[in-house]
């Protein structure tokens, strides 16, 4: 029986005899809802194949990217964090190539060649273990930061440019309402962005998750697919994986500290005690229950922020759940309390003197649908048939990291595999026609 599991994934699809039943003359029109890494990867691969006319609808007002986003300098801003000479990543922090995935490695190297990804030096990524010791992580993996100009957002921006070069129509700042923005009209899909006119498409791809994806598909006839979009929001799942997609929440705190900061000094001492080179830029935190990750943007991007060090602190899901608040409008009291609690947790984790971390400027954000805690486990006989959903009867697919693994690789690969599957559907359908 198919279910959610802590790892592994597979497509939802009818028997293989339906593979060509839904095929139509190409190029087919495809609407992709969501301009994160998964949606852009799907758009890029579909457009490159030339069998589909692709339109991506994304809510990003300034840039695409979803959770792969970065704060860029803002001359009109009033705070110190608005006038830095480097980007600040406040969600996805690293890109990882662990090897053994040829297509992914080739993509990472393309990003590296164009400057969208920059490989970090050995020792730049470490972990504070339960004993407090700072040690290297996965010496066989290659870790990358984002590009100098756009940070981690350079990755989806590169995908968007490439997709556009192949003909994708990318529309930013478009809200497709979950309360009627998508409807099934006969054998086609109608999509309507807020303030726009309805458009019809042959195929639909949902490239985001959470409540919006659930509501988006709730009134369509694709009931089997919709059932897999139902979402729980919890800090943990059962060892068996649970019965629904489960997302956690995380707080992301960015602070500017006077340089050299007590935090940098504490990391330097830890590095020396462990006979490591001084230069840790990213730290997985395993000795403090309120924390999960710590990153120094100044070190990652080799830039001096006018006498300030910029650090991003990612909370644990349990901490975020305990201090939950309306993410679109965090109350000032919550901002002050959560900021203080996270800074005190950093001090405990690295033996920084109490109350020593006093920010010159700070920004707090709550990611209500942050990281998938389980992935879909079902059919699928080969890896290329796993990691996405596709309902042939209704011509709708879903891609995202929750269908493969919670990482940039998982999002990119899910979009790629769905595109390849849709390409296969159309090619086999065309082959049947030619043989009639």
C-alpha positions in Angstrom: 0.0 0.0 0.0 1.4 3.4 -0.9 2.0 5.9 1.9 4.2 8.7 3.1 7.6 7.6 4.4 10.6 9.4 5.9 12.4 8.9 2.5 11.9 7.7 -1.1 9.1 8.6 -3.5 7.2 7.6 -6.5 4.6 8.8 -9.0 0.8 8.6 -8.7 -0.4 7.3 -12.1 -2.9 4.9 -13.6 -1.9 1.7 -15.4 0.6 2.2 -18.1 -2.0 1.6 -20.8 -3.2 5.1 -20.1 0.2 6.5 -21.1 -0.8 7.5 -24.6 -4.5 7.8 -24.0 -4.2 11.5 -23.0 -1.8 12.5 -25.7 -2.7 15.4 -28.0 -1.2 17.2 -30.9 1.9 19.1 -29.9 3.0 21.6 -28.9 0.7 21.4 -25.9 0.2 24.3 -23.7 1.3 23.9 -20.0 0.6 26.1 -17.0 3.1 25.7 -14.2 1.9 27.2 -10.8 5.0 28.1 -8.8 8.3 29.5 -9.8 10.6 27.8 -7.3 13.4 25.5 -8.3 11.0 22.6 -9.0 8.7 24.6 -11.3 11.5 26.3 -13.1 13.4 23.0 -13.6 10.2 21.5 -15.1 9.7 24.6 -17.3 13.3 24.5 -18.5 13.2 20.8 -19.5 9.7 21.0 -21.1 10.6 24.0 -23.2 13.9 22.6 -24.2 12.2 19.5 -25.5 10.1 21.7 -27.8 6.9 19.7 -27.3 5.1 22.1 -25.0 4.3 25.8 -24.8 5.0 26.7 -21.2 3.7 29.5 -19.0 5.0 29.8 -15.4 2.9 31.7 -12.8 4.8 32.9 -9.8 3.9 35.1 -6.9 7.4 36.6 -6.5 7.1 40.4 -6.8 10.8 41.0 -7.5 12.3 37.7 -8.4 11.5 34.0 -8.8 12.9 31.4 -6.5 10.6 30.3 -3.7 12.6 29.1 -0.7 15.8 29.7 -2.7 15.7 33.4 -2.0 18.2 36.0 -0.9 18.1 39.6 0.5 19.9 42.0 -1.9 21.2 45.5 -1.2 18.3 48.0 -1.1 19.5 51.7 -1.4 16.1 52.8 -0.3 16.2 50.8 2.9 16.8 52.4 6.3 18.7 49.6 8.1 22.3 48.4 8.0 21.2 45.1 6.5 19.8 47.0 3.5 23.2 48.5 2.6 25.6 45.5 2.6 28.0 44.8 -0.2 26.9 41.2 -0.5 23.6 39.2 -0.6 22.2 37.5 2.5 20.5 34.1 2.1 17.6 33.8 4.5 16.2 30.3 3.5 18.2 27.8 1.4 21.8 28.2 2.5 23.9 25.7 0.5 23.9 23.7 -2.7 25.3 20.2 -2.3 26.7 17.8 -4.8 27.3 14.5 -3.0 28.3 12.6 -6.2 26.7 9.7 -7.9 24.1 11.8 -9.8 25.5 12.6 -13.2 22.7 14.9 -14.4 22.8 16.9 -11.2 26.6 17.2 -11.2 26.5 18.4 -14.8 23.9 21.1 -13.9 25.9 22.2 -10.9 29.0 22.6 -13.0 27.0 24.7 -15.5 26.0 27.0 -12.6 29.5 27.1 -11.4 30.8 28.1 -14.9 28.4 31.0 -15.1 29.0 32.2 -11.6 25.5 31.2 -10.2 27.2 28.8 -7.8 30.7 29.1 -6.1 32.3 26.1 -4.5 33.3 26.6 -0.8 36.7 25.7 0.5 37.2 22.5 2.5 36.3 23.2 6.1 33.9 26.0 5.4 31.0 23.7 6.3 31.1 22.0 9.7 28.8 20.8 12.5 28.7 21.4 16.2 28.1 17.9 17.6 26.1 17.1 20.7 29.4 17.4 22.7 29.9 20.9 21.3 32.9 19.9 19.2 33.1 21.5 15.7 33.9 18.8 13.1 33.9 18.5 9.3 30.8 17.1 7.6 30.8 14.7 4.7 34.3 15.1 3.3 33.2 13.5 0.0 30.5 16.1 -0.7 31.1 19.4 -2.6 29.4 22.4 -1.0 28.5 25.6 -3.0 27.2 29.0 -2.1 25.3 31.2 -4.4 26.6 33.7 -6.8 28.3 37.0 -5.7 25.5 39.3 -7.0 22.3 37.4 -6.1 23.3 34.8 -3.5 21.4 31.5 -3.5 18.7 33.2 -5.6 21.2 33.1 -8.5 20.3 29.4 -9.0 16.6 29.9 -9.8 17.4 33.0 -11.7 19.7 31.0 -13.9 17.0 28.4 -14.4 14.5 31.1 -15.3 16.9 32.7 -17.9 17.5 29.3 -19.5 13.8 28.4 -19.5 13.0 31.8 -21.1 15.7 31.2 -23.8 13.8 28.0 -24.7 10.6 29.9 -25.0 9.0 29.8 -21.5 6.7 32.6 -20.7 7.5 33.6 -17.0 5.0 35.8 -15.3 6.0 37.2 -11.9 3.8 38.8 -9.2 0.8 36.8 -10.3 -1.4 35.3 -7.6 -3.4 32.3 -8.8 -6.1 32.1 -6.1 -6.6 28.7 -4.4 -10.3 29.7 -4.2 -11.0 29.3 -7.9 -7.9 30.3 -9.8 -7.7 26.8 -11.4 -10.7 25.0 -12.9 -11.2 22.0 -15.2 -13.1 23.0 -18.3 -14.0 19.9 -20.4 -10.6 18.4 -21.2 -8.6 21.5 -20.5 -7.4 23.6 -17.5 -8.5 27.2 -17.0 -6.0 29.3 -15.0 -6.8 32.8 -13.8 -4.3 35.1 -12.1 -5.6 37.8 -9.8 -6.7 40.8 -11.9 -6.1 38.9 -15.2 -8.3 37.1 -17.7 -8.8 33.3 -17.7 -6.5 31.3 -20.0 -6.9 27.7 -21.0 -4.1 25.1 -21.1 -3.8 21.4 -22.1 -1.8 20.5 -19.1 -1.3 21.8 -15.6 1.7 21.4 -13.2 1.4 22.3 -9.5 4.9 23.1 -8.4 4.4 24.1 -4.8 2.9 22.5 -1.7 1.2 23.3 1.5 -2.3 24.7 2.0 -2.4 26.6 -1.2 -1.7 23.5 -3.4 -4.3 21.6 -1.4 -6.9 24.3 -1.9 -5.9 24.9 -5.5 -6.8 21.3 -6.5 -9.6 20.7 -4.0 -12.5 21.5 -6.3 -11.1 19.8 -9.4 -11.9 16.3 -10.6 -8.4 15.0 -10.0 -9.4 13.6 -6.6 -6.6 11.0 -6.3 -3.9 13.5 -6.9 -5.5 16.0 -4.6 -5.6 13.5 -1.8 -1.8 13.5 -1.8 -1.6 17.3 -1.5 -3.3 17.3 1.9 -0.8 18.7 4.3 0.0 18.5 8.0 2.2 21.1 9.7 4.2 19.5 12.5 7.8 19.6 13.9 8.2 15.8 13.4 6.6 12.7 11.9 6.3 9.1 13.0 9.1 6.7 12.1 6.6 5.2 9.6 6.3 8.5 7.8 2.6 9.4 8.5 -0.4 9.5 6.3 0.0 13.0 4.9 2.6 15.3 3.5 4.1 16.9 6.6 5.9 20.3 6.5 7.7 21.9 9.4 8.2 25.6 10.2 11.4 27.5 10.8 12.4 30.9 12.0 15.1 32.6 10.0 16.9 35.4 11.9 19.5 37.6 10.2 21.6 39.8 12.4 24.5 42.3 11.8 27.1 42.1 14.6 30.0 44.4 15.2 33.2 42.9 13.7 35.1 41.0 15.0 32.1 39.5 16.9 32.2 37.3 20.0 30.6 34.6 17.7 33.4 34.7 15.3 35.9 34.5 18.1 34.1 31.5 19.6 34.2 29.7 16.3 37.8 30.5 15.9 38.6 29.0 19.3 36.6 25.9 18.5 38.4 25.5 15.2 41.8 25.8 16.9 40.9 23.3 19.6 39.8 20.8 16.9 43.0 21.5 14.9 40.9 22.9 12.1 41.6 25.9 9.9 39.8 29.0 10.9 37.2 29.7 8.2 33.9 28.0 9.1 31.2 29.8 7.3 28.3 27.4 7.8 27.5 25.3 10.8 25.0 22.6 11.4 24.0 22.8 15.1 23.3 19.6 17.0 23.9 20.6 20.6 21.2 23.1 21.1 17.5 22.2 20.7 16.3 25.6 19.6 18.8 25.7 16.6 19.5 23.8 13.4 21.9 25.9 11.3 24.2 29.0 11.5 25.7 30.8 8.6 28.0 33.8 8.2 27.1 35.6 5.0 30.2 37.8 5.3 32.4 34.7 5.2 30.4 32.9 2.6 30.7 35.8 0.2 34.2 36.9 1.2 32.9 40.5 1.8 33.4 43.1 4.5 30.1 44.6 5.5 31.5 48.0 6.6 32.7 46.7 10.0 29.8 44.4 10.5 29.5 40.6 10.3 26.2 39.2 9.0 24.9 35.9 10.4 21.7 33.9 9.6 20.3 31.7 12.3 17.8 29.0 11.4 15.7 27.6 14.3 14.6 24.1 14.9 11.1 23.1 13.9 10.2 22.4 17.5 11.2 26.0 18.5 9.2 27.5 15.6 6.2 25.4 16.5 6.4 26.5 20.2 6.6 30.2 19.2 4.2 30.1 16.2 2.8 33.4 15.1 1.1 34.8 11.9 4.0 34.6 9.4 2.7 37.4 7.2 2.6 39.9 10.1 4.8 38.9 13.0 3.8 40.9 16.1 6.6 43.2 17.4 6.5 41.4 20.8 7.1 38.1 19.0 9.9 39.5 16.9 11.7 40.8 20.0 11.2 37.6 22.0 12.2 35.2 19.3 15.2 37.2 18.3 16.4 37.3 21.9 15.8 33.5 22.5 17.7 32.6 19.3 20.7 34.7 20.1 20.8 33.3 23.6 20.7 29.8 22.1 23.6 30.6 19.8 25.6 31.8 22.9 24.9 28.5 24.7 25.8 26.4 21.7 29.2 27.9 21.1 30.1 29.0 24.7 29.8 32.7 23.8 29.5 34.9 27.0 25.8 35.5 27.9 24.3 38.6 26.4 27.4 39.2 24.3 25.6 39.1 21.0 24.0 42.5 20.6 22.8 43.1 17.0 23.4 46.4 15.2 20.4 45.4 13.0 18.2 42.3 12.7 15.4 40.8 10.6 13.2 37.9 11.5 11.1 35.8 9.2 8.9 32.8 9.8 8.8 30.1 7.1 5.5 28.5 7.8 5.9 25.7 5.2 9.7 25.2 5.3 11.1 21.7 4.9 9.3 18.5 4.1 9.6 15.8 6.8 8.4 12.9 4.6 8.2 12.0 1.0 5.7 10.1 -1.1 6.3 6.4 -1.4 4.3 4.4 -3.9 4.7 2.7 -7.3 7.4 3.4 -9.8 9.6 0.7 -11.2 12.7 2.9 -12.1 14.2 6.1 -10.7 13.0 8.0 -13.7 9.4 7.0 -12.8 9.8 8.3 -9.2 9.8 11.7 -7.6 6.8 13.3 -9.2 3.0 12.8 -9.6 1.1 12.7 -12.8 -2.6 12.0 -13.4 -3.0 11.0 -17.0 -6.7 11.0 -17.0 -6.8 14.7 -16.2 -3.5 15.9 -17.6 -2.1 17.3 -14.3 1.2 16.8 -12.6 3.0 17.8 -9.4 6.6 18.3 -8.7 8.6 19.3 -5.6 11.2 18.2 -3.2 8.6 16.6 -1.0 8.3 13.9 -3.7 12.0 13.0 -3.7 14.2 14.5 -1.0 14.1 17.8 0.9 17.0 19.6 -0.9 17.7 21.8 -3.9 18.6 18.6 -5.7 15.3 17.0 -4.8 13.4 20.0 -6.2 15.4 20.3 -9.4 15.3 16.6 -10.1 11.6 16.3 -9.4 10.9 19.0 -11.9 13.2 17.3 -14.5 11.7 13.9 -14.0 8.1 15.2 -14.4 9.1 17.0 -17.6 10.8 13.9 -19.0 7.7 11.9 -18.2 5.4 14.4 -19.9 7.7 14.4 -22.9 7.6 10.7 -23.1 3.7 10.8 -23.0 3.6 13.1 -25.9 6.2 11.3 -28.0 4.5 8.0 -27.5 1.2 9.6 -28.4 2.6 11.0 -31.6 4.1 7.6 -32.4 0.7 6.0 -32.1 -0.8 8.6 -34.5 1.9 8.0 -37.1 1.2 4.3 -37.0 -2.5 4.6 -37.5 
